[in-house]
């Protein structure tokens, strides 16, 4: 869960980091922006990236719902990890 939150925060920070790199490359420095207009556009583009990542994760991420879950078990002295069995019959 924490990994997903950190990924989303990273995506939100990408436009700000790119803008800071742009200002640094132009030798203007970070104090050159006096108006909040660039920050509004950066925040909006960061939110668009985060929302797009949520949509992508919802459509293409996750685990298959086909099959039957078999919990971890102890068989013949060894621990068998949890897995999904391919048959759909309970």
ABEGO torsion letter per residue (X at the ends): XAAAAAAAAAAAAAAAAAAAAAAAAAGAEAAABABAAAAAAAAAAAAAAAAAAAAAAAAABEBBABEBBBBBBBBGGBBBBBBBBABABX
